[in-house]
Amino acid sequence: MSGVKVAVRIRPLSQKERDNGAKKCCSVMKGSKVVVIKKEAKDVYLKSQGQGVNEYEYDEVFDDDCTQREVYEKATQP
């Protein structure tokens, strides 16, 4: 019996995003955990729009500097 494997890949910021002053908001912690830091939005109406830190855990996590080959070899090939 096989299970479902969940992997996530953090994409790098585009040049346009960098030019507009966007900063990386996701970090990989301990190989399988992703931490998302969210800054408070302007004109906040909902609690979910406020500042916060969320953590998510996956079977495989790939940072923004990984290659397509790394993703394939670790998450797909097996």
Biopython code that builds the backbone (N, CA, C, O; Angstrom):
import numpy as np
from Bio.PDB.StructureBuilder import StructureBuilder

atoms = [
    (1, "MET", "N", (0.834, -1.178, 0.000)),
    (1, "MET", "CA", (0.000, 0.000, 0.000)),
    (1, "MET", "C", (0.882, 1.245, 0.000)),
    (1, "MET", "O", (1.829, 1.327, 0.782)),
    (2, "SER", "N", (0.588, 2.204, -0.856)),
    (2, "SER", "CA", (1.389, 3.413, -0.910)),
    (2, "SER", "C", (0.571, 4.599, -0.433)),
    (2, "SER", "O", (-0.650, 4.631, -0.580)),
    (3, "GLY", "N", (1.261, 5.571, 0.140)),
    (3, "GLY", "CA", (0.603, 6.770, 0.633)),
    (3, "GLY", "C", (0.843, 7.946, -0.291)),
    (3, "GLY", "O", (1.577, 7.856, -1.275)),
    (4, "VAL", "N", (0.221, 9.023, 0.045)),
    (4, "VAL", "CA", (0.393, 10.261, -0.717)),
    (4, "VAL", "C", (1.544, 11.040, -0.106)),
    (4, "VAL", "O", (1.612, 11.213, 1.111)),
    (5, "LYS", "N", (2.437, 11.505, -0.946)),
    (5, "LYS", "CA", (3.572, 12.304, -0.507)),
    (5, "LYS", "C", (3.302, 13.754, -0.914)),
    (5, "LYS", "O", (2.958, 14.026, -2.065)),
    (6, "VAL", "N", (3.457, 14.673, 0.027)),
    (6, "VAL", "CA", (3.178, 16.085, -0.247)),
    (6, "VAL", "C", (4.498, 16.855, -0.236)),
    (6, "VAL", "O", (5.254, 16.814, 0.735)),
    (7, "ALA", "N", (4.752, 17.555, -1.337)),
    (7, "ALA", "CA", (5.966, 18.365, -1.459)),
    (7, "ALA", "C", (5.575, 19.784, -1.841)),
    (7, "ALA", "O", (4.557, 20.010, -2.494)),
    (8, "VAL", "N", (6.398, 20.730, -1.423)),
    (8, "VAL", "CA", (6.167, 22.129, -1.779)),
    (8, "VAL", "C", (7.496, 22.735, -2.215)),
    (8, "VAL", "O", (8.556, 22.437, -1.667)),
    (9, "ARG", "N", (7.397, 23.586, -3.210)),
    (9, "ARG", "CA", (8.583, 24.284, -3.704)),
    (9, "ARG", "C", (8.320, 25.781, -3.601)),
    (9, "ARG", "O", (7.326, 26.282, -4.126)),
    (10, "ILE", "N", (9.203, 26.479, -2.933)),
    (10, "ILE", "CA", (9.083, 27.933, -2.805)),
    (10, "ILE", "C", (9.718, 28.546, -4.035)),
    (10, "ILE", "O", (10.891, 28.312, -4.326)),
    (11, "ARG", "N", (8.935, 29.333, -4.756)),
    (11, "ARG", "CA", (9.479, 29.930, -5.965)),
    (11, "ARG", "C", (10.253, 31.212, -5.627)),
    (11, "ARG", "O", (9.926, 31.899, -4.660)),
    (12, "PRO", "N", (11.268, 31.527, -6.419)),
    (12, "PRO", "CA", (11.992, 32.776, -6.198)),
    (12, "PRO", "C", (11.130, 33.969, -6.611)),
    (12, "PRO", "O", (10.228, 33.844, -7.439)),
    (13, "LEU", "N", (11.422, 35.113, -6.024)),
    (13, "LEU", "CA", (10.733, 36.341, -6.421)),
    (13, "LEU", "C", (11.105, 36.692, -7.854)),
    (13, "LEU", "O", (12.249, 36.511, -8.272)),
    (14, "SER", "N", (10.136, 37.192, -8.597)),
    (14, "SER", "CA", (10.418, 37.639, -9.964)),
    (14, "SER", "C", (11.166, 38.972, -9.917)),
    (14, "SER", "O", (11.194, 39.641, -8.884)),
    (15, "GLN", "N", (11.758, 39.342, -11.020)),
    (15, "GLN", "CA", (12.460, 40.620, -11.088)),
    (15, "GLN", "C", (11.490, 41.768, -10.809)),
    (15, "GLN", "O", (11.846, 42.719, -10.114)),
    (16, "LYS", "N", (10.291, 41.690, -11.333)),
    (16, "LYS", "CA", (9.279, 42.733, -11.110)),
    (16, "LYS", "C", (8.946, 42.853, -9.619)),
    (16, "LYS", "O", (8.818, 43.959, -9.094)),
    (17, "GLU", "N", (8.808, 41.718, -8.947)),
    (17, "GLU", "CA", (8.532, 41.740, -7.510)),
    (17, "GLU", "C", (9.685, 42.386, -6.746)),
    (17, "GLU", "O", (9.462, 43.201, -5.852)),
    (18, "ARG", "N", (10.915, 42.022, -7.099)),
    (18, "ARG", "CA", (12.083, 42.627, -6.440)),
    (18, "ARG", "C", (12.157, 44.118, -6.709)),
    (18, "ARG", "O", (12.466, 44.898, -5.809)),
    (19, "ASP", "N", (11.872, 44.525, -7.959)),
    (19, "ASP", "CA", (11.889, 45.945, -8.306)),
    (19, "ASP", "C", (10.852, 46.737, -7.520)),
    (19, "ASP", "O", (11.051, 47.914, -7.222)),
    (20, "ASN", "N", (9.738, 46.075, -7.186)),
    (20, "ASN", "CA", (8.669, 46.733, -6.422)),
    (20, "ASN", "C", (8.895, 46.653, -4.915)),
    (20, "ASN", "O", (8.032, 47.057, -4.136)),
    (21, "GLY", "N", (10.042, 46.135, -4.504)),
    (21, "GLY", "CA", (10.394, 46.099, -3.089)),
    (21, "GLY", "C", (9.870, 44.905, -2.314)),
    (21, "GLY", "O", (9.915, 44.907, -1.084)),
    (22, "ALA", "N", (9.374, 43.889, -3.001)),
    (22, "ALA", "CA", (8.869, 42.700, -2.310)),
    (22, "ALA", "C", (10.030, 41.977, -1.625)),
    (22, "ALA", "O", (11.152, 41.954, -2.130)),
    (23, "LYS", "N", (9.739, 41.396, -0.482)),
    (23, "LYS", "CA", (10.726, 40.633, 0.280)),
    (23, "LYS", "C", (10.248, 39.195, 0.426)),
    (23, "LYS", "O", (9.047, 38.929, 0.433)),
    (24, "LYS", "N", (11.178, 38.290, 0.540)),
    (24, "LYS", "CA", (10.870, 36.872, 0.738)),
    (24, "LYS", "C", (10.105, 36.718, 2.056)),
    (24, "LYS", "O", (10.519, 37.261, 3.081)),
    (25, "CYS", "N", (8.998, 35.985, 2.030)),
    (25, "CYS", "CA", (8.182, 35.811, 3.243)),
    (25, "CYS", "C", (8.150, 34.362, 3.716)),
    (25, "CYS", "O", (7.563, 34.074, 4.759)),
    (26, "CYS", "N", (8.763, 33.450, 2.979)),
    (26, "CYS", "CA", (8.755, 32.031, 3.344)),
    (26, "CYS", "C", (10.178, 31.567, 3.614)),
    (26, "CYS", "O", (11.113, 31.923, 2.897)),
    (27, "SER", "N", (10.320, 30.773, 4.653)),
    (27, "SER", "CA", (11.620, 30.190, 4.980)),
    (27, "SER", "C", (11.452, 28.711, 5.251)),
    (27, "SER", "O", (10.429, 28.277, 5.781)),
    (28, "VAL", "N", (12.464, 27.939, 4.885)),
    (28, "VAL", "CA", (12.461, 26.504, 5.150)),
    (28, "VAL", "C", (13.177, 26.275, 6.470)),
    (28, "VAL", "O", (14.291, 26.757, 6.677)),
    (29, "MET", "N", (12.528, 25.536, 7.359)),
    (29, "MET", "CA", (13.104, 25.250, 8.665)),
    (29, "MET", "C", (13.207, 23.733, 8.830)),
    (29, "MET", "O", (12.226, 23.024, 8.605)),
    (30, "LYS", "N", (14.354, 23.236, 9.211)),
    (30, "LYS", "CA", (14.566, 21.816, 9.510)),
    (30, "LYS", "C", (14.183, 20.886, 8.370)),
    (30, "LYS", "O", (13.772, 19.752, 8.621)),
    (31, "GLY", "N", (14.303, 21.326, 7.141)),
    (31, "GLY", "CA", (14.126, 20.444, 5.999)),
    (31, "GLY", "C", (12.714, 20.129, 5.571)),
    (31, "GLY", "O", (12.485, 19.889, 4.385)),
    (32, "SER", "N", (11.741, 20.118, 6.491)),
    (32, "SER", "CA", (10.385, 19.753, 6.089)),
    (32, "SER", "C", (9.331, 20.748, 6.551)),
    (32, "SER", "O", (8.138, 20.529, 6.343)),
    (33, "LYS", "N", (9.758, 21.829, 7.170)),
    (33, "LYS", "CA", (8.819, 22.820, 7.686)),
    (33, "LYS", "C", (9.006, 24.142, 6.949)),
    (33, "LYS", "O", (10.132, 24.577, 6.709)),
    (34, "VAL", "N", (7.882, 24.777, 6.591)),
    (34, "VAL", "CA", (7.900, 26.085, 5.954)),
    (34, "VAL", "C", (7.289, 27.088, 6.921)),
    (34, "VAL", "O", (6.213, 26.853, 7.470)),
    (35, "VAL", "N", (7.977, 28.204, 7.128)),
    (35, "VAL", "CA", (7.471, 29.278, 7.973)),
    (35, "VAL", "C", (7.118, 30.447, 7.061)),
    (35, "VAL", "O", (7.940, 30.901, 6.266)),
    (36, "VAL", "N", (5.872, 30.929, 7.188)),
    (36, "VAL", "CA", (5.394, 32.055, 6.396)),
    (36, "VAL", "C", (5.176, 33.228, 7.340)),
    (36, "VAL", "O", (4.402, 33.138, 8.292)),
    (37, "ILE", "N", (5.872, 34.337, 7.065)),
    (37, "ILE", "CA", (5.728, 35.545, 7.872)),
    (37, "ILE", "C", (4.899, 36.531, 7.082)),
    (37, "ILE", "O", (5.269, 36.935, 5.979)),
    (38, "LYS", "N", (3.771, 36.914, 7.659)),
    (38, "LYS", "CA", (2.842, 37.800, 6.967)),
    (38, "LYS", "C", (2.804, 39.136, 7.695)),
    (38, "LYS", "O", (2.520, 39.201, 8.891)),
    (39, "LYS", "N", (3.095, 40.201, 6.950)),
    (39, "LYS", "CA", (3.027, 41.546, 7.517)),
    (39, "LYS", "C", (1.593, 42.051, 7.428)),
    (39, "LYS", "O", (0.831, 41.633, 6.555)),
    (40, "GLU", "N", (1.234, 42.943, 8.326)),
    (40, "GLU", "CA", (-0.126, 43.468, 8.351)),
    (40, "GLU", "C", (-0.417, 44.287, 7.105)),
    (40, "GLU", "O", (0.394, 45.118, 6.697)),
    (41, "ALA", "N", (-1.567, 44.052, 6.508)),
    (41, "ALA", "CA", (-1.986, 44.783, 5.311)),
    (41, "ALA", "C", (-2.587, 46.129, 5.714)),
    (41, "ALA", "O", (-3.016, 46.311, 6.853)),
    (42, "LYS", "N", (-2.612, 47.060, 4.777)),
    (42, "LYS", "CA", (-3.261, 48.351, 5.014)),
    (42, "LYS", "C", (-4.768, 48.154, 5.030)),
    (42, "LYS", "O", (-5.285, 47.235, 4.395)),
    (43, "ASP", "N", (-5.469, 49.010, 5.748)),
    (43, "ASP", "CA", (-6.933, 48.963, 5.821)),
    (43, "ASP", "C", (-7.432, 47.563, 6.176)),
    (43, "ASP", "O", (-8.243, 46.984, 5.453)),
    (44, "VAL", "N", (-6.947, 47.032, 7.281)),
    (44, "VAL", "CA", (-7.296, 45.682, 7.714)),
    (44, "VAL", "C", (-8.739, 45.640, 8.208)),
    (44, "VAL", "O", (-9.141, 46.430, 9.062)),
    (45, "TYR", "N", (-9.504, 44.710, 7.658)),
    (45, "TYR", "CA", (-10.888, 44.503, 8.082)),
    (45, "TYR", "C", (-11.093, 43.137, 8.715)),
    (45, "TYR", "O", (-11.965, 42.966, 9.566)),
    (46, "LEU", "N", (-10.301, 42.178, 8.306)),
    (46, "LEU", "CA", (-10.431, 40.814, 8.801)),
    (46, "LEU", "C", (-9.216, 40.440, 9.642)),
    (46, "LEU", "O", (-8.104, 40.891, 9.368)),
    (47, "LYS", "N", (-9.429, 39.623, 10.656)),
    (47, "LYS", "CA", (-8.325, 39.164, 11.496)),
    (47, "LYS", "C", (-7.272, 38.437, 10.660)),
    (47, "LYS", "O", (-6.078, 38.535, 10.942)),
    (48, "SER", "N", (-7.715, 37.704, 9.628)),
    (48, "SER", "CA", (-6.795, 36.948, 8.781)),
    (48, "SER", "C", (-5.861, 37.844, 7.967)),
    (48, "SER", "O", (-4.859, 37.369, 7.431)),
    (49, "GLN", "N", (-6.183, 39.140, 7.870)),
    (49, "GLN", "CA", (-5.331, 40.074, 7.139)),
    (49, "GLN", "C", (-4.239, 40.671, 8.023)),
    (49, "GLN", "O", (-3.374, 41.399, 7.536)),
    (50, "GLY", "N", (-4.276, 40.370, 9.298)),
    (50, "GLY", "CA", (-3.301, 40.918, 10.235)),
    (50, "GLY", "C", (-1.970, 40.226, 10.144)),
    (50, "GLY", "O", (-1.803, 39.232, 9.438)),
    (51, "GLN", "N", (-1.026, 40.776, 10.875)),
    (51, "GLN", "CA", (0.326, 40.236, 10.909)),
    (51, "GLN", "C", (0.314, 38.878, 11.586)),
    (51, "GLN", "O", (-0.465, 38.647, 12.510)),
    (52, "GLY", "N", (1.170, 37.986, 11.132)),
    (52, "GLY", "CA", (1.240, 36.679, 11.768)),
    (52, "GLY", "C", (2.332, 35.801, 11.213)),
    (52, "GLY", "O", (2.968, 36.122, 10.209)),
    (53, "VAL", "N", (2.537, 34.692, 11.884)),
    (53, "VAL", "CA", (3.515, 33.690, 11.462)),
    (53, "VAL", "C", (2.785, 32.345, 11.427)),
    (53, "VAL", "O", (2.169, 31.932, 12.409)),
    (54, "ASN", "N", (2.865, 31.682, 10.293)),
    (54, "ASN", "CA", (2.256, 30.358, 10.139)),
    (54, "ASN", "C", (3.338, 29.351, 9.809)),
    (54, "ASN", "O", (4.286, 29.653, 9.085)),
    (55, "GLU", "N", (3.187, 28.144, 10.351)),
    (55, "GLU", "CA", (4.120, 27.059, 10.063)),
    (55, "GLU", "C", (3.359, 25.907, 9.424)),
    (55, "GLU", "O", (2.254, 25.561, 9.843)),
    (56, "TYR", "N", (3.969, 25.324, 8.406)),
    (56, "TYR", "CA", (3.386, 24.191, 7.695)),
    (56, "TYR", "C", (4.458, 23.122, 7.544)),
    (56, "TYR", "O", (5.626, 23.440, 7.318)),
    (57, "GLU", "N", (4.073, 21.865, 7.665)),
    (57, "GLU", "CA", (5.032, 20.775, 7.526)),
    (57, "GLU", "C", (4.628, 19.872, 6.364)),
    (57, "GLU", "O", (3.453, 19.545, 6.196)),
    (58, "TYR", "N", (5.620, 19.474, 5.566)),
    (58, "TYR", "CA", (5.410, 18.657, 4.376)),
    (58, "TYR", "C", (6.387, 17.490, 4.386)),
    (58, "TYR", "O", (7.316, 17.452, 5.193)),
    (59, "ASP", "N", (6.168, 16.541, 3.483)),
    (59, "ASP", "CA", (7.107, 15.434, 3.348)),
    (59, "ASP", "C", (8.432, 15.910, 2.758)),
    (59, "ASP", "O", (9.501, 15.462, 3.171)),
    (60, "GLU", "N", (8.352, 16.811, 1.800)),
    (60, "GLU", "CA", (9.547, 17.384, 1.156)),
    (60, "GLU", "C", (9.325, 18.875, 0.967)),
    (60, "GLU", "O", (8.233, 19.306, 0.598)),
    (61, "VAL", "N", (10.368, 19.665, 1.224)),
    (61, "VAL", "CA", (10.300, 21.110, 1.015)),
    (61, "VAL", "C", (11.526, 21.530, 0.224)),
    (61, "VAL", "O", (12.647, 21.122, 0.528)),
    (62, "PHE", "N", (11.301, 22.348, -0.791)),
    (62, "PHE", "CA", (12.386, 22.829, -1.642)),
    (62, "PHE", "C", (12.409, 24.347, -1.583)),
    (62, "PHE", "O", (11.407, 25.003, -1.866)),
    (63, "ASP", "N", (13.546, 24.897, -1.217)),
    (63, "ASP", "CA", (13.697, 26.349, -1.116)),
    (63, "ASP", "C", (13.784, 26.978, -2.505)),
    (63, "ASP", "O", (13.833, 26.269, -3.511)),
    (64, "ASP", "N", (13.803, 28.282, -2.555)),
    (64, "ASP", "CA", (13.787, 28.999, -3.839)),
    (64, "ASP", "C", (15.069, 28.853, -4.643)),
    (64, "ASP", "O", (15.112, 29.270, -5.800)),
    (65, "ASP", "N", (16.112, 28.271, -4.063)),
    (65, "ASP", "CA", (17.361, 28.106, -4.808)),
    (65, "ASP", "C", (17.569, 26.668, -5.311)),
    (65, "ASP", "O", (18.630, 26.355, -5.851)),
    (66, "CYS", "N", (16.582, 25.806, -5.141)),
    (66, "CYS", "CA", (16.738, 24.425, -5.606)),
    (66, "CYS", "C", (16.562, 24.348, -7.121)),
    (66, "CYS", "O", (16.001, 25.247, -7.747)),
    (67, "THR", "N", (17.050, 23.267, -7.680)),
    (67, "THR", "CA", (16.939, 23.079, -9.123)),
    (67, "THR", "C", (15.772, 22.162, -9.450)),
    (67, "THR", "O", (15.269, 21.446, -8.584)),
    (68, "GLN", "N", (15.351, 22.190, -10.692)),
    (68, "GLN", "CA", (14.282, 21.315, -11.150)),
    (68, "GLN", "C", (14.700, 19.846, -10.979)),
    (68, "GLN", "O", (13.879, 18.998, -10.629)),
    (69, "ARG", "N", (15.962, 19.561, -11.223)),
    (69, "ARG", "CA", (16.478, 18.199, -11.077)),
    (69, "ARG", "C", (16.345, 17.717, -9.635)),
    (69, "ARG", "O", (15.945, 16.576, -9.402)),
    (70, "GLU", "N", (16.679, 18.579, -8.655)),
    (70, "GLU", "CA", (16.542, 18.209, -7.243)),
    (70, "GLU", "C", (15.090, 17.853, -6.905)),
    (70, "GLU", "O", (14.838, 16.862, -6.220)),
    (71, "VAL", "N", (14.155, 18.647, -7.375)),
    (71, "VAL", "CA", (12.742, 18.384, -7.119)),
    (71, "VAL", "C", (12.358, 17.037, -7.713)),
    (71, "VAL", "O", (11.699, 16.230, -7.057)),
    (72, "TYR", "N", (12.763, 16.796, -8.936)),
    (72, "TYR", "CA", (12.444, 15.533, -9.608)),
    (72, "TYR", "C", (13.039, 14.339, -8.858)),
    (72, "TYR", "O", (12.339, 13.368, -8.570)),
    (73, "GLU", "N", (14.335, 14.420, -8.545)),
    (73, "GLU", "CA", (15.019, 13.279, -7.930)),
    (73, "GLU", "C", (14.489, 12.942, -6.536)),
    (73, "GLU", "O", (14.417, 11.770, -6.168)),
    (74, "LYS", "N", (14.122, 13.956, -5.764)),
    (74, "LYS", "CA", (13.679, 13.708, -4.394)),
    (74, "LYS", "C", (12.176, 13.473, -4.271)),
    (74, "LYS", "O", (11.744, 12.685, -3.429)),
    (75, "ALA", "N", (11.384, 14.134, -5.086)),
    (75, "ALA", "CA", (9.926, 14.080, -4.896)),
    (75, "ALA", "C", (9.188, 13.246, -5.927)),
    (75, "ALA", "O", (8.112, 12.725, -5.631)),
    (76, "THR", "N", (9.726, 13.104, -7.119)),
    (76, "THR", "CA", (8.978, 12.455, -8.195)),
    (76, "THR", "C", (9.563, 11.112, -8.612)),
    (76, "THR", "O", (8.826, 10.135, -8.747)),
    (77, "GLN", "N", (10.854, 11.049, -8.815)),
    (77, "GLN", "CA", (11.497, 9.849, -9.317)),
    (77, "GLN", "C", (11.207, 8.595, -8.489)),
    (77, "GLN", "O", (10.908, 7.551, -9.069)),
    (78, "PRO", "N", (11.283, 8.657, -7.167)),
    (78, "PRO", "CA", (11.038, 7.424, -6.386)),
    (78, "PRO", "C", (9.625, 6.903, -6.593)),
    (78, "PRO", "O", (9.253, 5.882, -6.016)),
]
sb = StructureBuilder()
sb.init_structure("model")
sb.init_model(0)
sb.init_chain("A")
sb.init_seg("    ")
for serial, (resi, resn, name, xyz) in enumerate(atoms, 1):
    if name == "N":
        sb.init_residue(resn, " ", resi, " ")
    sb.init_atom(name, np.array(xyz, "f"), 0.0, 1.0, " ", f" {name:<3s}", serial, name[0])
structure = sb.get_structure()
